Amino acid sequence: MTDAPPLRRIVQVEVLDDHELRLTFDDGLVGDVAFGDHEWRGVLAPLRDPARFAEVGIEMGTLSWPDGLDMAPEPLYAEARQRPVVPAAPGP
């Protein structure tokens, strides 16, 4: 029997640019996730509009938008791990 990895929750989101977010997870990971090459289809098609995308919030640990659109945190966590934000070293 293998242990499943813990489910991560998003605790903070910051819009950096059109279709780019900085996400903070409950384990302290902070990373940037870019959606610039994402093909917005189906129910997610409204997020193609950068202004609509920027209406992002957090609901129950997942990214959410008005009208019930949401994205699960697991694939976003994997992406954020590829682009972690390293805190600046303290000055002298």
C-alpha positions, 0 to 999 in steps of 0.5 A: 500500500502506498501513501497518497500525496497530501492534497494541497489548498491554495491560500493566496492568489495574486494576478501578475499579468494577463493569464499569469498568477502567483499562487501560495499553497498551504504548505508554504510553496509560492510559485507562478503559473502562466496560462498564456498558451492555454486553450480556453474551451467549453465552460472555461471559454470566458476566461480567455478575456484577461479582465474576466480571468483577473476576477479570480478568487479562492473558494475552499482551497481552489481557484474560482471565478464568478458563476462557479468556474473553478480549477483544482489545485493539484495540477496548479501545485505541480506547475507552481513547483516548476516556477517557485518564487524564492524570497529575496535574501535579507539586506545587510 
